[in-house]
């Protein structure tokens, strides 16, 4: 009798297991769907908590392009910021950016860096560098702090080397000297070195190649002080006299018109903008784009921050950030004062 009872119990258990497996097989998709919804619910709650920590105002990354989520730090406000900063901040890592909830960009102290960083009449900033910075912050889902306190490009390179910000974005050209201090990204703007040559000087030396004309010691080539063009001119036109001046239009273009200089070298952007706003200059000056000498623009990061650099490079590629000078003229040309 005892054996019979145990047999019946085992038979009932086996029957229950068989029924359970049949039901599980029949409704596995529905059960899996319910389980997935439970997982998604808790994952969503976690994402919401992280998003609130990073961005208390808005959780949608696209909305980070709005100006109310951008802080523009100028020379005047920098002093106040330094007084309020009591702890050391380590910049340049994605983890640190997400933890702080802000991306710190270092830029030039310039309200009219044409096509790249321009201040509008209503106090807003527009241009390729500003928009690209906003896009980086939007993708990370953080606020943007845009520090416009540096006098020239090399000041930004040195500040990134010292660890004063996450990324340097300032219409920056690659040079071997700068590459010894910071890492350069892949280009986000394709540009070329461009010459403006006095037409009378060209006419006098008719038959000579451009390299011969500009490489002798009687030729003088004007460049903007503190830019990479001094080294470029020395490399491309050895023997030429280099004239470095701070104000390109006043101290270089005017003497070039008057025949006191033979040529000037500048980036394709600045030359095309000058000729667009002052087409009469074409009577005396000839623009020559050096296709063999690219002058592509990139952002810079600290040597320690290879992870951030890889992420920036991937974003430039995936989001088709790369643009030409003509693209920028079409997009921002009407906003130039």
N, C-alpha and C positions, 0 to 999 in steps of 0.2 A: 504493500500500500504506500509506503514512504517513497519507494522508487518511482511509483507511478506519479505521485505528486511532483517530485523533482523534474520528471520528464515533461509534465504538462507546463511547469513554470518555464523550462528552457524553450519549449515549443512556442509559448506565448511571447517570450522575449525575442526569439528569432523572427517571429511574425511581425512584431512591432518594429524591429530594425528594418525589415524588408519594406514595410509600409512607409517608414520614414525616408528610406533611400529613394523610393519611387516618387514620393512627393517632392523631395529635394531635386531630383532629376527633372521633374515636370515643371517646376517653378524656379529653377536656378537663376534664369535671367532676371526675373522680377526681384528675387531676394538679393542678387548682386546689385541690381539697380538701387534698391533701398540702402544697401550697405554703402554704395558709392555716394549716395546723397548725404548720408550721415558724415562720411569722410569729408566731402566737399563743404558741408556746413561748418565743421570745426576748422577746416583749413581756411575757409573764408573769414571766419571770426578772427583767426590768427593774423591773416593779411590785413584785415581792418585795423587790428590793434597796432601792427607795425606801421601802417600807413598813417594812423593818427599820431603816432610818436614822431614820425618824420615830418609830416605836413598837417598841422592842425587845421589849416584853413580849407584845403581842398585835397581830395584823394585821387583825382583823375590826372595822370601825368600830362596830358595835353594842355590842361589848364595852367600848368606852370609857366607857360609862355606869357601869361598876363604880367603887366608891369607891377601890379601890386605884390607880386612874389619875387621882385628883383630889388636889391639894394645897391645903389650906385655910390661907391665910396670915393670921394674926391679928396684933394689935399686938405681942404678946410675941415672935413669931418674925420680925417685920419687921426688927428691928435686926440679927439674925443674918444675914438674907438680904442686907441692904445691905453688910455687911462682906465677904460672899463674892462680891459682884458687882464685878468689876474692869473690865469693859468696857461701853461705852455700847451700849444696845440700841435699835433703832428699831422701835417697835411700830406695829401698825395696818394692815399689808399682809398679804395672803394669802400672798405669797411668803415673807415673814419668819416668819409663823406656822408654815408648813410646814418651813422651814429649821430653826427652833428646836425644832420638834416639840412645841410647847405653845401654848395659847391663854390669855392673861392677862386675866382679868375683874376689874374694880374694883367693889367693893360696899361697903355700909355696915357699920360696926362694930356689929352688932346680931344677937344670937342669937335674937331673937323678933320678927322683922319678919313678922308673922302672914300665913300663906298663901304667902309669898314666900321667906323665908329663916329656917327654924326649926331649932334644935338639939334633937335627940331625946335621950332619957335615956341611950342608948348611945353618944352622941357624934357621931352622923351628922347631916348637914344635909339637909333636905328643903324643898320649896316650889317655886313656879313659877319664880322666878329661878334657883334652883339647877338644876332640871331642864332649863330652857331653855339654860342655860350648858353643861350636859353634852351636850345635843343638838347645839349648835353645834360643840363639840369632837369629838363622835362623827362628825359629817358630814365634818369636815376630816380625821379620822383622827389626832388629836393628843391629848396629855394636856391636862388642865385645871388651871390655877393660879387659884385663887379668892381674891382679896386683900380681906379684910374689915377694912380699917384706917381707913376714912374716917368722920368724925363725922356728916356730913349730905350731902344731895344735891348742894348747890353745891360741896362739897369734891371730889366725884367729877367733876363737870363741869370744874372747874379742873385736876384731875389728868389727865383725858383731853386737855384743851387743852395741857398741858405735855408730853404724850407719855409718861405713866407706865404705860400699859397699852394693850391692844388695844381693849377694849370696856367701857363702863360699863353695868351692869345693876343697878338698885336701885329698882324700883317708881317709876320716874322720870316725872314729868309734864312736858309741854311748857310752856315759858314763853318769851315774846319775849326776855327777858334771857338765858336759857340758850342760845337759838338763835343768839345773836350769838357764842357761844364754841365750840359743838359742833354736829354734825349729828345730827338725830333720825331714827330708823328709822320705818317704818310701825308702828302699834300691835301689840303682842302680847297686850295685855289691854284689853278694853273696859270702862271704868268711867265713873262720873258723879259730879259734885260733889254732896254731900249735906249738908243742914242738920239739926241737932237744935234744935228751938225749945221754949222753956219754955211749957207749955200755959197757965199763968196769964197770962203776958204776951200770948199770943194772945187769950185770953178778954177781957182788958181792952180790947183794940183791935179788938173784933169789928166787922166791916164794912169794915175797912181791908184793902187788898191787902198781900201779904207784902212787896213792894218798899217800900211806904210805911212799914210797920211797922218795917222794919230799916234804913231809910235816914235816919231822923232822929237827931239828936245825943243823944237819950236812950236809944237802943238801944246795947247793947254786945255785940260778937260775939267769941268766943274762938277763937283759932287756935293751932296748934302752931308754936313758934318755929323759924325756919330752913326753913319749907316755902313752897310757892308760894301758899298760901291767903291770905296777907296782901294780895298784889296782887289776887287774885280778889275778895276782899271789898271792897276799895277801888273796884274797877271796877263790881261788881254793886250794891253798897249804899253809894253815896257819902253821907257824912255820919255814918255809924255810927262809934262808938268801937271801935277794934280793940284787943283784949287778947291779947298774945302771951305764951305760957307754954311751958316746956320739956316738962312732963309733962301730957299731954292729960287723962288720967283723973283725976289727983289735983288739978291746978290749974285745970281747965276744967269737967269734967263735974260735979264736986261743987258748985262755985259755981252752975252752971247749974241743978242740982236745987233749990238753995236760993233761986233767984230773983235772985241777984246778977249774973247774966249773962242776956241776952235769948236768945242763940242761940250755936251753934258751927258752923263749917264744917269738914268733913273729907271724905276720899274714901269712896266707897260701901263699899269693903272694910272699912274700920275701923269705920264706923258699924254695919254689919250684924253684924260680929263682936261688937261691944259689946252689942248688943241680943240676940244669940243667947246670950251668956254671962250677961247681966244683964237678963232680960226685965221685971223689976219697974220698970225705968227708964221703960217705956212709959206708966206711970201719970202721970208728971210731964213727960215729954219727947215731942215729936212729931217723927218723922223725915219729912223732905221731900226727895225726890230731884229734882234739877234736871235734867230731861231735855234742856233747852235748853243745858246747860253740860257737854259731855263732858269727861271727865278721863282720857282714854286714856293708857296707859303704853307707853313706848317705850325702846329702848336708844340709847346715844349713842356716837359715834365722832368722831375728830379730823377737822377740815376737809380735811386732806390725803388722807384714806382713803375716797374716794368709791367705789372698787372694792369694798372690804369692805362698805360700806353697801349697795350694790346686791345683793351676794351675800346679806346678811342679809335684806333685803326679799324677795328671791325665795324664800328658805327659809321665811320666815313665811307666804308665800302658798301655796307648793307643799305644805308639810307640815301646813297647817292648824293653825298654832301659836296663832292668835288664840282667846282664851277670854273668857267673861264672868265677872263676879264670882260669880254663882251656880254656874258651872262649878267655880271654885276652891274655893268652900265645900263643894261635893259631894266634890271630890277630896281636899282637905287638912283639911277642918273637924274631923275626928275626931282629928287629930294635935295640935291646939292644947292647950297646957297650961292 
